[in-house]
Amino acid sequence: MMPLSDRYDRQMILPEIGADGQAKLATVKMLVVGAGGLGAPVLSYLAGAGIGHITIIDHDLVSASNLHRQTLFTQSQIGQSKAELAAKFCSHLNHEIDVTAINQKLTPLNADGLVAMADIVLDCADSFAASYILSDICRDSATPFISASALGMGGYVGGFCGMAPSLRAVFPDLPADLASCASAGVLGPVVGVLGSLQAQMALTIALGLIPSPLGHLIRYDASTMRTAHFRFDEAPEPTTIHSFIDASAIRDDDFVVELRGMDEAPIPVTPNARRFDVATIATQFPTDTAYSRVVLCCRSGLRAWRAAHIIHPKWNGEIALVAAT
């Protein structure tokens, strides 16, 4: 086996790390959600640095349209599991670490258990629902949460939760038009820069270096080659939170709203779900219903989020969101 000093010599020589810091990294457990464009640099650098255990969860398969930014994969691997391929890459890069691949989608059902086993959580998923699910759990468990988002020619990365405010505190509302890499495109090096910053933040937290990246957000604009940053240590948590739940957690006494059309979801999320759309729910939602909880369902969670903000002023009960596939 290769001596420890040979593998990690170039980082152990740093006064911020040394032998004690390297030994500390070997004890850390990190959860990486998403093995795509952001996950590629994150996993490469965390595995190379000697993080003791890395858990990777991703339900997606490699596709040709991803290869320009998802540099862990090759053309011959199209159609294979991202999580499993990423785990193999990390293991081949560093056989001294433990890597676990979970070929599943992150959901409200499995997220709690996954976060509970991690010291630090990195959000590399192209899903705002996953980001808020993870942030809510990390906020409640005081687990450091490093989240990034890349789109077009820019994006952001921030350190949330732990002893810092959550993602909801900084982004309590969604933009009017929430695009994705699939719909709006993204340049490969943009996700590379942001993913590298995620890895740096995670290593800084693992080593206990000061200043902490928790409570710090960085914006990156590749079109101007500029960055901007600010701290949000005092950002207040929102008083109203509409949490994501799994479809299996819908109760018989819930008022269920299916926001997907018949062409999108011929079979509604539950047999008794009532169909509305975001454009008409403001005038058609029955505010006098006796149900204690309203559950809003759509594919990504975006329409459910918007509908929740529309009916919230008219509804005194709980509102839950479902992001159904």
N, C-alpha and C positions, 0 to 999 in steps of 0.2 A: 504494500500500500504506500502511496506517495506520502512523504512526511508532511505534516501540517504546515510547517514553516515554508516549504517549497510552494505549496498551493496558494497560500494566503499571504506570502511574504510582502507583496507590494501594497497591501492594505494594512497589514500588521505593523509596518514601519511607521505608519501615521501615529502621532502622539495621541490622537483622539480614539484610537482603537487598541493597538498593542495586543499582547497575549490575553489579557483579561477581557478586552472587548470582543476578541474573536471567540473566546470561550462562551461569552454571553450570547453571541449570535447563534451558536450551536444549540442553545436551549430554547430558542424562540420558535413559536408556532404561528404561521401566517396562513390566512385564508385568502385566496385570490379568486374572485368571482369574474369569470370571463377570460378566455384564452385567445382573444383576437388581437386587434391592433395595439391596444394599450397593454394587454397581457404579455405580448411578445418581449418588449424591453423589461417589463416588470419581472417576469419569470427568469429571464436570462441573468439579470443582475442580482436577484435574490438568491438564485441557485449558485451563481458564481461566488457570491459573498459568503456562502456557507450557512445560510439560514437552516436551522436544524430540521424543521418539518414544514413542508408546503402542501396545502390542500388546494386542488384546482377543481372548480366546478364549472361546467359548460355543457349544455345539451346539444350544441350545434355541430355541424359537420363542415369540413373544409370545402370551400367553393372557389372557383377560378376568380370570381370578382373580388375576393378578399386578399389574394396573394400579394398585391402591391403594398400592403401594409401589415399583413400578418406573417411576419418573417420567420416564424418558427416552422412553417410548413413549406412543402415543395409541391410542384405540379403533380407528381406521381401520387400524392396523398389525398387528392381531391375525393370527397365522399367519405373520408374516414373521420373518426371522432376527434375533435379538437382537444378535449380534455386528456384523452389517452395519449395522443401524439405529443402534447405539451409536457406531460409527465415523463414520457420517455426521453424527450429532449433534455429536461432538467437532470434526470438520472444519468444520462450519458455525459452531460457537462460536468457533473459532480457526483461521484458515486458515494460520497461520504454523507449525503443528506437523505432524508426520507421524503418521498413524494407520493401523494395519494391523488388519484384521478377519480372524479365523480361525474359520470356521463348523464347528468340530469339538469333540469332547469331549476334555478333558484326559485323557491316559492315561500309563502308565509308558513307552510308546514315544515319545511326542512331548514329554513334559515336560522331559527333559534338554536337548534342543536349544533349547526356548523359554527356559528359565532361563538357559542359557549366553549368550543374546543380551541379557539384561536386567541392569541395575544394581540394581534393586529389584523384588521380586515382591510383588504384593498378591493375597491370597486372598479373593475375594468370592463363592466358589462355595458352594452349599448342599449340600456333599458332604464328609463326613469323610474318605473315601478320597482325594479330591483334596488335602485339607489335609495329610494325612500324606505323600502322594507328594511334594508340593512341599516340605514341611519337610525330608524326608530329603535331597533334592537340594540345597536351599539350605544345609543344615548342612554337607554335604560340600564345597560350593563356596564357603562363607563369604559367601553372598549374603543381604543383608537381606531378611527375610520378614515382611510385615505381614498378620496373619490376624485375621479377626473372625467371630463367630457370633452370630446373632440368633434368638430364639425367644420367642414369646408377648409378654411385657412387659419383656424384658430381654435381656442378652447380654454379650459381652466383646470386647475388641480388644487385641491385644498385638504387640509387636515382638520377633521371634524371629530366630535364626541371625545371620549376619554374625559379629560377635564375641560374640554372646550365645548362651545355650542354645537348643535347638530346641523345637518344639511338643511333641515326645515327652517332653522333660525336665519340662515343666509338666503335661502331660496324658498320663502313661504308660498309663493305663487308661481305657477308655470307661465311661460311666455304664450302669447296668443297662438303662435304657430310653432309647434315643437317638431322639428324635422329630425331625421336620423341620417346616419351615414348612407343607408340604402337609398333614401329619398333625396338627399341634398349633396351627397358626395363628401369626400375628405381626401386630403393629400397625405400620403404615407408618412413623410417625416414629421408632420404635425403630431400624429399620435405617438411617434417615436420620442419626440421631445417631452410630451406630457407624461408618457409612461415612464420615461427615465426619471422625471421629477417625482413621480409616485414612488418609485423604488428608493430614491434618495431620502424622501420623507420617511418612508418605512424604516430604513436603516438608521436614520437619525433618532427615531423614537426607540427602536430596539436597543440602541447603544446608550440612550439616556442623555444625548447631547443637548446643549443649550446654545441658542434659543430653540425651543420646541416648535416644530411645524404645525402643531395642533393650534387652531385658531388663526391660521394663516392661509390666505388664498392668493394664488398666482394666476394671472391671465396671460395668455400667449397669443400674439398676432403674427403669423408667419408672413403676411403680406407686407408688413412694415418692419419685420424683424425686431419687434419691441415686446417687452413684458411690462406688466403693471401688477402691483401687489398691494394688499392691505390686510390688516389684522381685524378680526371680528370677535375678540375675546369677550366683549360685553353684549353681543347680539342677543336679544331676548328670544326665548322660545315662543312660538305661536301658541295662543290660548286655545285655538280650535284646530284639532287634528282629525282628518279623515283617514283612517288607517286602511291598509290593504289586508284583505283576508283571503283565504283559499275558498274556492267554490264549494268544497266539501264542508266548510264551516257555516254555510247558510242554514238558518233555522226555519222550521215550519212557520214560525210566527213573524218572519221578516217580510217586509214589503219589498219585493224584488223587481228591479227595473232592468230590462234587457235593452241596451242601447245599440246593439248590433242589428242590422236589418236582416230581413228574411234571406236575402241573397248571400249575406256573410255568415249567418248562423241560423239555418233552417230550424234547428232544434235549440230552443233557448236554454239559458244556464240552469233553470229549473222549470218544471212543467207549469208552475203557476206564475211565472214571471210575466210582467206586463211590458209591452214594447212601447218605448218612447224614443225620441231622438233629441239631441241637445238643443236643436233650434226651437222645438215646441214644448219642451218640458216645463218651461217657466209658466206657461199658460194652462197646461193640461195636467200637471201633477196635482193629485188630490190631497190638499193640505189637511183635510179633516179626517184622514185615515186614523184608525185606532192602533195601528202597528207601532211597536216601540223602536224598531230599527228599520232604516231604509238601506238596501244593498243595491249599488249601481254597478252594472257589469258592461264591459266592452273588451276589445281585443288587447290593447296595450295598457289600458288604464287611463289614458289621456281624456277621452270623452267622459268617463266616469268622474274624473277629477273636476272637469269643467261643470258637469251637471251638479255635482255636490255643492259647488260654490253658488250655483244659481238657486238651488232649493234651500240651502242652509238658512237664509233669512226668514223663510216661511215655515221651517220645520224645527221643532223643539227637541226631537229625539236624536238618537245616534245615527250617523251615516258611515257606512263601510263601503270600500271599493274592491272590485274584483277585476283582475287582468286575466282574461281567459284566452287560451290559445285557439 
